[in-house]
């Protein structure tokens, strides 16, 4: 993209951290974003995402990925906003949300928002309305573009205001319409570059009174699917952002203060590459553990083994008797026998302290929540 001759300093001369940034420049950026360094990084990020897509398509039952990886993304994206839960609580309450604590319920709503947005892609492209629906699901209440002034972002340590987004519903909707046109229209830019630029712009517009960060990160996953780079919302990008949170916010602000697009885009591209490679390795480890568990159960519990039962305990690391009956695997009494035999075989652990007995898959939980991917083997005869 060629440079625009406009004076970037003049475009940003009226930006002040404590004043609404109503003159936030429209997209595309008024400077080159597809620099040589960015294009080089884009190549490796695209390759990593292509490898992830292939790995996801090769797994025998994709419901295992859908049941697990988006929960990790939900937990990390929520924790960036200081909404802290644990993977164990998320897996325990994924189908029992009403009994979860407030932070876990909020993170589970993020997962639901991902899937609501994912299904909506069949009907229409990403739009402002998509963002409103995603944010409403995350927040658990109807959310629309801000109409009231007074939103400001502060440094949590010092309390100083670091950024005040634009205000006025008409202006915000105009900025969002420009964001939509850029995301779908500037096809001379690689989709990954558009993702990075569009993510900054969405966060700078800050269209909602709350939930903007989580909404923006959910839209990242949906955009990759819309652009046919992935087929499922399984990219765990919030892990990367959470682990480099101070850098994430620093570089966001550098775009605002200094039009430093290259550093920001490179940061996001590196995150996409790192996350895609991490997720690909995790999927390979999941496949290996599933295959090994199948071999073990065929020998240790041949009378109860079935592909459906195996799939369920990998899709739901915390499962209940009602999960088996709901899938038609067995009636209640028989389902209880099946799960207790899996406990006896050392595959599951029973937690009888919950209101409804829980059967936990410890090897799978450890694999999902730790960076290590080594296979914990069962004692095959």
VOMI-409932 format. One record per residue: x negated, y, z of N, C-alpha, C in turn; residue in three letters. Coordinates in pm, whole numbers, padded with zeros to 5 digits, always signed. Each point is the difference from the previous one (the first is absolute). Example, Ala and Ser with C-alpha at 12.3 -4.5 7.8 and 13.67 -1.06 7.14 Angstrom:
<atoms>
-01319-00569+00780+00089+00119+00000-00090+00120+00000ALA
+00035+00105-00072-00082+00119+00006+00077+00109+00073SER
</atoms>
This chain:
<atoms>
-00085-00119+00000+00085+00119+00000-00089+00125+00000UNK
+00026+00090-00089-00083+00120-00008+00032+00096+00113UNK
-00096+00082+00033+00018+00096+00108+00092+00113-00044UNK
+00082+00045+00093+00085+00114-00023-00079+00126+00033UNK
+00003+00103-00085-00080+00118+00024+00047+00086+00116UNK
+00117-00032+00061+00046+00080+00111-00102-00001+00113UNK
-00005+00108+00074-00093+00012+00111+00057-00073+00120UNK
-00064-00111+00037+00051-00082+00110-00003+00077+00131UNK
-00103+00085+00020-00007+00077+00124+00121+00091+00014UNK
+00045+00057-00112+00116+00087+00006+00127-00079+00033UNK
+00008-00123-00054+00117-00082+00028+00013-00030+00148UNK
-00112-00010+00069+00001-00038+00141-00031+00116+00093UNK
-00010+00120-00053-00043+00112+00082+00100+00034+00110UNK
+00129-00037-00020+00099+00034+00101+00030-00117+00093UNK
-00080-00108-00009+00023-00110+00093-00056+00036+00137UNK
+00082-00014+00101-00040+00016+00138+00060-00116+00078UNK
-00077-00061+00089+00052-00118+00071+00132+00025+00072UNK
+00020+00123+00050+00118+00028+00082+00115+00065-00078UNK
-00010+00003-00133+00106+00058-00082+00050-00103-00101UNK
+00130+00000-00028+00053-00096-00098-00072+00014-00135UNK
-00048-00112-00051-00078+00001-00125+00095-00007-00119UNK
+00077+00106-00017+00101+00001-00107-00061+00008-00138UNK
-00125+00041-00007-00067+00008-00131-00082-00126-00030UNK
+00032-00110+00069-00065-00129-00031+00002-00021-00151UNK
-00118-00013-00065-00002-00012-00147+00073-00123-00050UNK
+00067+00016-00113+00066-00113-00063-00105-00097-00056UNK
+00046-00119-00028-00082-00100-00070+00023+00013-00149UNK
-00099-00038-00083-00129-00059+00037-00093+00102+00064UNK
-00103-00049+00070-00095+00092+00063-00064+00094-00101UNK
-00036+00118+00044-00062+00099-00088-00152-00019-00006UNK
-00043-00121+00016-00141-00034-00015-00008-00145-00044UNK
-00114-00041-00048-00017-00137-00050+00004-00100+00115UNK
+00083-00100-00013+00004-00104+00103-00056-00133-00051UNK
+00003-00022-00131-00055-00126-00053-00147+00020-00035UNK
-00080+00030+00103-00144+00019-00019-00067-00134-00028UNK
-00127+00004-00036-00072-00125-00028+00000-00091+00122UNK
-00024+00058+00117-00003-00081+00122+00137-00063+00026UNK
+00105+00076-00021+00136-00051+00020+00031-00112-00099UNK
-00036+00019-00127+00030-00102-00101-00078-00129+00027UNK
-00125+00012+00047-00077-00120+00036+00069-00075+00114UNK
+00041+00075+00102+00066-00064+00114+00135-00058-00040UNK
+00064+00065-00093+00131-00046-00047-00011-00138-00065UNK
-00107-00024-00072-00019-00128-00068-00007-00114+00102UNK
-00078+00019+00106-00015-00107+00098+00127-00017+00083UNK
+00070+00110+00025+00127-00010+00074+00104-00074-00082UNK
+00007+00032-00130+00096-00069-00087-00030-00151-00005UNK
-00127-00035-00007-00038-00141-00006+00042-00072+00129UNK
-00021+00065+00114+00037-00062+00128+00150-00019+00011UNK
+00077+00097-00046+00146-00010+00006+00050-00108-00097UNK
-00063-00011-00117+00037-00105-00094-00026-00139+00060UNK
-00110-00012+00072-00032-00127+00065+00103-00031+00109UNK
+00041+00102+00074+00103-00020+00102+00132-00044-00062UNK
+00037+00064-00107+00126-00038-00067-00005-00146-00041UNK
-00112-00043-00058-00012-00138-00044+00007-00095+00118UNK
-00066+00035+00110+00001-00086+00119+00141-00015+00054UNK
+00076+00109+00000+00137-00003+00051+00089-00086-00090UNK
-00023+00007-00129+00084-00076-00094-00031-00150+00005UNK
-00121-00036+00045-00039-00141+00003+00046-00072+00125UNK
+00039+00074+00106+00041-00069+00123+00132-00070-00026UNK
+00016-00125+00044+00118-00078-00037+00133+00064+00040UNK
+00005+00060+00119+00125+00061+00044-00028+00143+00046UNK
+00042+00097-00080-00032+00138+00030+00075+00053+00121UNK
+00101-00072+00047+00071+00043+00120-00094+00003+00121UNK
-00107-00080-00004-00098+00002+00109-00069+00136+00005UNK
-00035+00053-00117-00063+00133-00004+00100+00107+00041UNK
+00121-00009-00051+00102+00100+00031+00033-00001+00149UNK
-00006-00117+00062+00034-00010+00141-00108+00046+00094UNK
-00123+00013-00048-00110+00029+00092-00073+00131-00029UNK
-00052+00016-00122-00087+00115-00027+00070+00136+00016UNK
+00125+00018-00045+00064+00129+00022+00017+00035+00149UNK
+00007-00100+00086+00008+00028+00144-00131+00060+00051UNK
-00112-00048-00052-00128+00058+00040-00010+00144-00047UNK
+00044+00026-00123+00002+00138-00052+00090+00088+00086UNK
+00115-00052+00039+00094+00077+00082-00062+00037+00134UNK
-00068-00095+00062-00063+00028+00129-00109+00104-00009UNK
-00086-00013-00102-00113+00094-00014+00049+00140-00038UNK
+00096+00008-00093+00051+00131-00041+00066+00071+00117UNK
+00071-00075+00085+00063+00060+00117-00104+00044+00102UNK
-00106-00080+00016-00102+00035+00098-00076+00127-00037UNK
-00013+00028-00129-00061+00126-00043+00075+00117+00060UNK
+00131-00016+00019+00084+00105+00058+00017-00019+00150UNK
-00090-00081+00061+00002-00026+00145+00127-00071+00046UNK
+00057-00080-00088+00110-00089+00036-00060-00139+00007UNK
-00033-00043+00122-00087-00116+00018+00080-00122+00044UNK
-00011-00105-00077+00054-00130+00037-00109-00103-00028UNK
+00035-00127+00001-00098-00104-00031+00055-00090-00109UNK
-00090-00068-00068+00044-00094-00103+00086-00109+00062UNK
-00035-00044+00120+00080-00104+00066+00144+00046+00019UNK
+00017+00125+00047+00137+00050+00021+00075+00013-00132UNK
-00071+00044-00104+00064+00014-00130+00049-00134-00052UNK
-00086-00101+00005+00039-00132-00049+00111-00061+00088UNK
-00007+00025+00130+00100-00056+00091+00140+00057-00028UNK
+00005+00129-00033+00130+00068-00008+00045+00031-00142UNK
-00069-00052-00100+00033+00036-00138+00145-00034-00035UNK
+00056-00105+00060+00140-00033-00023+00082+00013+00128UNK
-00055+00078+00093+00066+00017+00130-00029+00142+00049UNK
+00019+00095-00093-00044+00139+00023+00066+00064+00122UNK
+00125-00034+00027+00074+00067+00107-00065-00020+00136UNK
-00074-00109+00017-00061-00029+00130-00143+00051+00012UNK
-00048+00067-00102-00138+00050+00002-00008+00133+00072UNK
-00122+00036+00041-00022+00133+00059+00008+00105-00110UNK
+00006+00128+00039+00025+00108-00095-00107+00009-00107UNK
-00128-00014+00037-00109+00012-00098+00007-00114-00101UNK
+00029-00120+00047+00010-00114-00091+00118+00016-00095UNK
+00113+00048+00051+00116+00024-00087-00033+00102-00108UNK
-00076+00104+00038-00034+00102-00098-00092-00055-00108UNK
-00097-00084+00040-00089-00061-00099+00076-00097-00089UNK
+00095-00073+00057+00080-00092-00082+00087+00075-00100UNK
+00042+00119+00035+00076+00081-00096-00088+00039-00118UNK
-00130+00020+00023-00093+00030-00110-00002-00118-00098UNK
-00007-00120+00053+00000-00119-00087+00129-00005-00081UNK
+00112+00028+00066+00127-00001-00071+00004+00107-00108UNK
-00059+00117+00031-00004+00108-00098-00080-00040-00123UNK
-00111-00072+00021-00078-00049-00113+00085-00086-00092UNK
+00078-00091+00059+00079-00090-00082+00120+00069-00062UNK
+00059+00097+00071+00109+00077-00060-00051+00075-00124UNK
-00117+00061+00014-00059+00071-00114-00039-00094-00111UNK
-00052-00115+00036-00041-00101-00098+00119-00045-00084UNK
+00113-00028+00066+00119-00042-00073+00057+00114-00084UNK
-00014+00124+00049+00054+00115-00073-00073+00024-00132UNK
-00125-00049-00011-00076+00020-00124+00067-00067-00119UNK
+00083-00101+00025+00073-00064-00109+00105+00093-00060UNK
+00041+00101+00078+00109+00089-00044-00049+00134-00052UNK
-00109+00051+00059-00048+00132-00042-00145+00017+00043UNK
-00074+00091-00064-00140+00024+00038-00009+00074+00133UNK
-00123+00015+00050-00022+00075+00123+00042+00145-00020UNK
+00083+00049+00090+00048+00136-00007+00007+00058+00141UNK
+00041+00125+00008+00024+00062+00130+00105-00080+00076UNK
+00101-00048-00071+00103-00080+00067-00058-00126+00059UNK
-00093-00064-00070-00067-00119+00056-00067+00036+00132UNK
-00071+00113+00000-00069+00044+00122+00099+00023+00114UNK
+00114+00059-00031+00101+00024+00103+00054-00131+00056UNK
+00023-00097-00087+00050-00131+00046-00104-00070+00086UNK
-00125+00002-00045-00108-00065+00076-00016+00066+00136UNK
-00003+00133+00002-00017+00072+00127+00118-00025+00093UNK
+00122-00004-00055+00119-00025+00082-00008-00137+00066UNK
-00046-00099-00074-00013-00134+00057-00107-00002+00109UNK
-00112+00062-00026-00108+00004+00098+00046+00067+00130UNK
+00070+00112-00013+00039+00077+00117+00127-00051+00065UNK
+00074-00087-00069+00122-00053+00059+00113+00099+00004UNK
-00008+00105-00082+00105+00100-00008-00009+00068-00137UNK
+00106+00063-00043+00001+00063-00132-00101+00115-00004UNK
-00091-00007-00095-00103+00103-00017+00015+00061-00139UNK
-00009+00132-00005+00005+00071-00126-00111+00103-00001UNK
-00024+00060-00116-00105+00102-00011+00027+00112+00100UNK
-00106+00045+00065+00010+00101+00106+00075+00125-00044UNK
+00085+00048+00089+00070+00126-00023-00040+00106+00100UNK
-00060-00046+00112-00032+00095+00108-00149+00031+00000UNK
-00038+00124+00036-00142+00036+00010-00057-00048+00133UNK
-00130+00022+00016-00063-00026+00129-00086-00123+00007UNK
-00012-00076-00109-00085-00119+00000-00147+00041-00010UNK
-00083-00052+00088-00144+00028-00003-00073-00123+00051UNK
-00118-00025-00056-00080-00116+00039-00116+00047+00085UNK
-00019-00063+00114-00104+00045+00092-00105-00105+00026UNK
-00114+00044+00047-00107-00087+00046+00042-00059+00135UNK
+00011-00132+00007+00049-00062+00123-00093+00022+00118UNK
-00128+00025-00028-00096+00020+00109-00001+00143+00051UNK
+00002+00097-00093-00012+00141+00041+00135+00072+00004UNK
+00098-00054-00072+00128+00068-00009+00006+00108-00106UNK
-00112+00027-00067-00003+00105-00103+00080-00044-00122UNK
+00069+00095-00063+00070-00028-00125-00102-00013-00111UNK
+00004-00111-00074-00096-00022-00109+00065+00015-00137UNK
+00133-00012-00005+00067+00012-00129+00148+00025+00023UNK
+00055+00092-00076+00144+00027+00002+00054-00021-00141UNK
+00083-00101-00019+00048-00031-00136+00098+00105-00051UNK
+00031-00005-00129+00098+00093-00056+00135-00015+00070UNK
+00084+00101-00012+00133-00008+00060+00104+00059-00096UNK
+00124-00038+00025+00110+00040-00088+00040-00117-00087UNK
+00123-00049+00013+00041-00121-00070-00016+00010-00151UNK
+00036+00115-00056-00011+00014-00146-00144-00012-00045UNK
-00091+00068+00071-00142-00007-00035-00051-00143+00014UNK
+00035-00068+00110-00047-00136+00022+00051-00094-00110UNK
+00123+00015-00039+00053-00086-00106-00067+00030-00134UNK
-00033+00126-00024-00074+00034-00122-00138-00066+00002UNK
-00067+00004+00115-00132-00063+00012+00010-00152-00018UNK
+00105-00058+00055+00019-00144-00015+00033-00038-00143UNK
+00075+00084-00069+00030-00026-00142-00129+00003-00082UNK
-00089+00093+00032-00129+00006-00066-00082-00126+00032UNK
+00005-00044+00126-00069-00123+00041+00052-00120-00081UNK
+00132-00010-00017+00058-00108-00079-00051+00004-00144UNK
+00002+00117-00060-00044+00011-00140-00146-00040-00015UNK
-00082+00039+00096-00142-00036-00008-00018-00151+00012UNK
+00067-00062+00096-00019-00143+00024+00040-00083-00121UNK
+00101+00045-00073+00049-00080-00111-00041+00052-00137UNK
-00045+00124-00007-00023+00060-00130-00145+00016-00041UNK
-00091+00015+00095-00141+00026-00034-00074-00131-00025UNK
+00042-00070-00104-00052-00135-00023-00142-00001-00055UNK
-00056+00119-00032-00141+00001-00040-00091-00027+00119UNK
+00055+00015+00122-00074-00034+00121+00032-00143+00041UNK
-00100-00073+00043+00022-00136+00049+00102+00003+00114UNK
+00088-00101+00008+00099-00002+00108-00061+00009+00140UNK
-00119-00056+00021-00061+00007+00132-00041+00143+00035UNK
-00044+00076-00100-00032+00141+00024+00128+00077+00028UNK
+00105-00030-00075+00129+00066+00026+00051-00035+00140UNK
-00020-00124+00043+00040-00038+00135-00069+00087+00104UNK
-00133+00016-00014-00077+00078+00097+00044+00146+00000UNK
+00012+00058-00119+00040+00141-00011+00143+00018+00052UNK
+00088-00092-00039+00139+00011+00042+00018-00018+00149UNK
-00084-00085+00061+00011-00019+00144-00038+00128+00075UNK
-00108+00065-00046-00034+00129+00061+00118+00096-00012UNK
+00055+00011-00121+00104+00100-00025+00123-00027+00085UNK
+00037-00125+00013+00118-00033+00080-00023+00040+00146UNK
-00120-00031+00051-00029+00035+00139-00009+00152+00018UNK
-00050+00070-00102-00010+00146+00010+00138+00066-00006UNK
+00089-00055-00081+00139+00050-00003+00067-00027+00134UNK
-00027-00117+00058+00052-00037+00132+00152+00022+00004UNK
+00073-00073-00085+00140+00039-00023+00097-00028+00114UNK
-00039-00083+00097+00094-00038+00105-00044+00053+00136UNK
+00091+00006+00092-00035+00046+00134-00084-00102+00075UNK
+00006-00125-00041-00080-00106+00063-00008-00116-00099UNK
-00100-00086+00019-00011-00121-00081-00071+00018-00133UNK
-00064+00117-00023-00062+00026-00130-00118-00092-00028UNK
-00085-00023+00099-00118-00084-00022+00038-00141-00037UNK
+00091-00058+00078+00043-00138-00028+00074-00008-00134UNK
+00082+00099-00028+00070+00000-00129-00099+00007-00115UNK
-00098+00090+00010-00100+00013-00106-00079-00127-00021UNK
-00033-00070+00108-00077-00124-00014+00087-00111-00058UNK
+00127-00004+00034+00089-00097-00062+00013+00026-00150UNK
+00008+00128-00038+00012+00035-00141-00124-00044-00079UNK
-00117-00002+00064-00121-00048-00066+00019-00144-00048UNK
+00048-00086+00089+00022-00140-00037+00103-00012-00111UNK
+00106+00078+00011+00106-00007-00101-00049+00049-00135UNK
-00086+00101-00001-00052+00051-00127-00086-00105-00070UNK
-00080-00075+00074-00080-00107-00061+00088-00105-00064UNK
+00114-00029+00062+00094-00097-00058+00067+00060-00123UNK
+00043+00125+00012+00064+00066-00114-00091+00004-00122UNK
-00130+00020+00023-00096+00006-00110-00048-00137-00044UNK
+00061-00106+00055-00027-00139-00039-00143-00042+00033UNK
-00059+00063+00101-00132-00042+00047+00011-00110+00105UNK
+00110+00000+00074+00033-00107+00094+00146-00037-00021UNK
+00037-00119+00047+00139-00043-00010+00070-00005+00134UNK
-00076+00011+00110+00057-00007+00135-00062+00110+00086UNK
+00070+00047+00104-00057+00104+00088-00092-00061+00105UNK
-00115-00051-00044-00087-00076+00090-00135+00068+00023UNK
-00023+00118-00060-00129+00066+00018-00003+00064+00138UNK
-00101-00036+00080-00009+00041+00140-00085+00127+00010UNK
+00036+00105-00075-00082+00121-00007-00005+00074+00133UNK
+00104-00010+00081+00001+00073+00128-00109-00050+00094UNK
-00045-00123-00019-00113-00049+00081-00122+00086-00024UNK
-00029+00030-00127-00115+00083-00037+00017+00141+00055UNK
+00119+00057-00017+00023+00137+00047-00009+00005+00152UNK
+00056-00099+00067-00006-00003+00146-00143-00007+00049UNK
-00081-00081-00066-00139-00016+00043-00086+00122-00031UNK
+00048+00090-00087-00076+00122-00033+00091+00122+00013UNK
+00080+00001+00104+00106+00099+00014-00053+00143+00000UNK
-00110+00025+00071-00053+00137+00004-00046+00045-00138UNK
-00059-00092-00078-00044+00034-00135+00120+00026-00091UNK
+00104-00078+00018+00124+00017-00078+00054+00142+00018UNK
+00013+00044+00124+00055+00133+00025-00097+00110-00040UNK
-00130-00026+00018-00099+00101-00038+00002+00025-00151UNK
+00008-00107-00077-00003+00015-00145+00131+00056-00055UNK
+00112-00036+00063+00125+00064-00037-00012+00152+00013UNK
-00054+00044+00112-00011+00144+00025-00102+00064-00093UNK
-00102-00074-00040-00101+00055-00092+00061+00029-00138UNK
+00096-00080-00042+00068+00032-00126+00072+00133+00014UNK
+00068+00018+00112+00075+00124+00023-00092+00121+00009UNK
-00107-00013+00076-00085+00117+00028-00101+00030-00110UNK
-00050-00107-00069-00109+00018-00094+00023-00064-00136UNK
+00120-00050-00024+00029-00069-00126-00100-00113-00027UNK
-00042-00069+00107-00096-00109-00014+00075-00128-00036UNK
+00042-00007-00124+00076-00115-00047-00087-00124-00013UNK
-00122+00016-00046-00083-00118-00028-00021-00083+00126UNK
-00035+00064+00112-00024-00076+00122+00125-00074+00045UNK
+00114+00066-00013+00126-00062+00040+00034-00119-00089UNK
-00009+00018-00130+00036-00108-00093-00095-00118+00018UNK
-00128+00027+00016-00096-00109+00024+00033-00076+00128UNK
+00040+00072+00103+00036-00064+00127+00116-00098-00020UNK
+00103+00045-00070+00115-00087-00023-00036-00117-00090UNK
-00078+00024-00105-00039-00109-00090-00083-00105+00073UNK
-00092+00046+00085-00079-00096+00079+00091-00080+00093UNK
+00099+00068+00056+00095-00069+00087+00080-00104-00074UNK
+00045+00034-00120+00075-00096-00081-00085-00121-00033UNK
-00126+00023-00036-00088-00112-00032-00027-00086+00122UNK
-00038+00064+00111-00032-00076+00121+00120-00079+00048UNK
+00116+00064+00000+00120-00066+00048+00042-00114-00091UNK
-00009+00020-00130+00036-00106-00094-00090-00122+00019UNK
-00130+00024+00017-00092-00113+00020+00029-00071+00133UNK
+00027+00078+00105+00033-00059+00131+00125-00086-00012UNK
+00102+00052-00067+00126-00071-00011-00014-00125-00087UNK
-00081+00008-00106-00023-00117-00085-00065-00113+00080UNK
-00101+00034+00079-00065-00101+00083+00097-00057+00104UNK
+00087+00086+00052+00097-00048+00099+00100-00096-00065UNK
+00041+00028-00122+00092-00089-00069-00067-00135-00027UNK
-00127+00003-00039-00073-00126-00022-00007-00081+00128UNK
-00023+00067+00112-00007-00069+00129+00138-00056+00039UNK
+00107+00076-00030+00135-00050+00027+00029-00127-00080UNK
-00039+00002-00128+00022-00117-00084-00077-00121+00055UNK
-00124+00024+00043-00082-00110+00051+00060-00056+00129UNK
+00045+00088+00089+00060-00047+00126+00130-00074-00027UNK
+00079+00048-00094+00125-00067-00031-00025-00140-00058UNK
-00094-00009-00092-00030-00131-00060-00054-00097+00104UNK
-00089+00050+00087-00057-00086+00105+00109-00045+00097UNK
+00090+00092+00037+00108-00033+00092+00093-00104-00062UNK
+00027+00015-00129+00085-00098-00068-00063-00139+00006UNK
-00130-00009-00030-00068-00130+00005+00007-00060+00140UNK
-00018+00084+00100+00001-00048+00138+00139-00049+00041UNK
+00103+00079-00033+00135-00036+00043+00051-00124-00074UNK
-00041-00019-00124+00042-00120-00073-00049-00126+00070UNK
-00114+00013+00069-00055-00116+00071+00046-00005+00145UNK
+00007+00120+00066+00033+00002+00142+00150-00009+00026UNK
+00079+00054-00090+00146+00001+00020+00072-00036-00131UNK
-00029-00117-00056+00054-00034-00133+00152-00006-00004UNK
+00067-00032+00112+00146-00016-00001+00073+00134-00008UNK
-00065+00108+00044+00070+00130-00001-00058+00095-00104UNK
-00113-00035-00060-00063+00095-00093+00090+00029-00120UNK
+00006+00130-00034+00064+00041-00124-00063+00131-00045UNK
+00004+00024-00129-00054+00125-00053+00074+00120+00059UNK
+00131-00014+00019+00081+00110+00054-00040+00033+00142UNK
-00026-00100+00082-00042+00024+00138-00138+00065+00004UNK
-00090-00049-00084-00134+00059-00006+00007+00146-00040UNK
+00080+00029-00103+00012+00138-00046+00054+00089+00110UNK
+00098-00048+00074+00062+00083+00104-00100+00038+00109UNK
-00082-00093+00045-00091+00034+00110-00116+00088-00047UNK
-00018+00011-00133-00099+00095-00052+00065+00135-00030UNK
+00127-00001-00033+00071+00125-00025+00035+00069+00131UNK
+00028-00080+00105+00039+00053+00130-00095-00054+00106UNK
-00110+00071+00029-00094-00050+00101+00063-00015+00138UNK
+00108+00074+00026+00084-00021+00118+00135-00049-00052UNK
+00031-00126+00024+00128-00050-00052+00086-00056+00112UNK
+00128-00012-00028+00099-00046+00095+00077-00118-00060UNK
+00071-00070+00086+00084-00109-00049+00099+00052-00103UNK
+00053+00120+00025+00100+00057-00090-00059+00029-00139UNK
-00132+00018-00008-00060+00022-00131+00009-00127-00085UNK
-00018-00115+00064+00011-00127-00074+00144-00027-00041UNK
+00092+00026+00093+00140-00026-00034+00048+00097-00108UNK
-00045+00124+00009+00039+00099-00099-00050-00030-00139UNK
-00114-00069-00010-00054-00038-00131+00055-00133-00049UNK
+00080-00066+00083+00055-00129-00039-00101-00113+00009UNK
-00107+00020+00077-00103-00104+00013+00050-00114+00089UNK
+00073+00037+00105+00053-00101+00092+00108+00064+00086UNK
+00087-00084+00056+00096+00049+00098-00072+00025+00132UNK
+00069+00066+00093-00068+00055+00116-00080-00104+00080UNK
+00062-00110+00035-00070-00099+00083-00121-00056-00073UNK
+00017-00029-00128-00112-00053-00078-00108+00106-00019UNK
+00041+00125-00020-00097+00108-00015-00086+00013+00124UNK
+00061-00014+00117-00075+00005+00125-00102-00113+00006UNK
+00040-00119-00044-00093-00114-00002-00117+00029-00094UNK
+00030+00053-00118-00106+00030-00097-00103+00096+00060UNK
+00048+00107+00061-00092+00100+00053-00081-00056+00116UNK
+00062-00081+00084-00074-00059+00111-00105-00099-00049UNK
+00027-00068-00112-00101-00089-00056-00118+00080-00057UNK
+00029+00117-00056-00108+00087-00046-00083+00053+00117UNK
+00065+00019+00113-00074+00038+00122-00089-00116+00043UNK
+00055-00119+00004-00078-00118+00040-00119-00023-00093UNK
+00019+00035-00129-00109-00017-00097-00105+00111+00011UNK
+00027+00100+00082-00098+00108+00019+00008+00111-00104UNK
+00106+00000-00081+00015+00104-00102+00069+00123+00057UNK
+00103-00021+00081+00073+00109+00063-00019-00003+00151UNK
+00028+00112+00063+00000+00012+00146+00136+00051+00041UNK
+00060-00062+00100+00134+00040+00042-00007+00107+00107UNK
+00082+00103-00015+00017+00103+00102+00144-00008+00048UNK
+00018-00061+00116+00136-00020+00053+00046+00117+00084UNK
-00083+00105+00013+00038+00113+00085+00093+00097-00071UNK
+00004-00004-00134+00088+00089-00074+00145-00044+00015UNK
+00094+00092-00029+00143-00033+00011+00035-00119-00088UNK
-00057+00000-00120+00013-00114-00089-00139-00055-00023UNK
-00017-00131+00020-00134-00059-00007-00072+00042-00128UNK
-00127+00037+00018-00084+00038-00112-00104-00107-00022UNK
-00031-00024-00127-00105-00095-00036-00102+00076-00083UNK
-00119+00013+00053-00103+00091-00053-00105-00081-00075UNK
-00046+00057-00110-00100-00063-00086-00135+00069+00024UNK
-00078-00044+00099-00119+00077+00043-00109+00012-00106UNK
-00025-00104-00077-00104+00009-00102+00036+00106-00104UNK
+00126+00006-00038+00043+00099-00097-00007+00141+00058UNK
+00043+00016+00124-00007+00132+00064-00144+00049+00006UNK
-00092-00087+00038-00141+00041+00007-00052+00039-00137UNK
+00037-00077-00102-00046+00030-00136+00051+00136-00045UNK
+00125+00031+00030+00060+00125-00046-00052+00122+00076UNK
-00036-00017+00124-00034+00116+00083-00150+00021+00018UNK
-00082-00091-00049-00145+00016+00010-00059+00014-00140UNK
-00115+00065-00009-00066+00014-00130-00059-00133-00048UNK
-00033-00087+00092-00061-00126-00037+00097-00085-00081UNK
-00054-00075-00096+00082-00085-00086-00042-00146+00004UNK
-00080-00039+00101-00044-00138+00007+00119-00091+00035UNK
-00002-00118-00055+00110-00095+00015-00014-00076+00132UNK
+00101+00010+00086+00004-00079+00123+00067-00132-00032UNK
-00077-00106+00007+00049-00130-00048+00070-00080+00109UNK
+00097-00081-00044+00063-00100+00087-00081-00130-00010UNK
+00011-00084+00101-00080-00126-00001+00064-00104-00091UNK
-00031+00009-00129+00054-00098-00095-00060-00137+00030UNK
+00082-00104-00007-00050-00137+00026-00100-00044-00107UNK
</atoms>
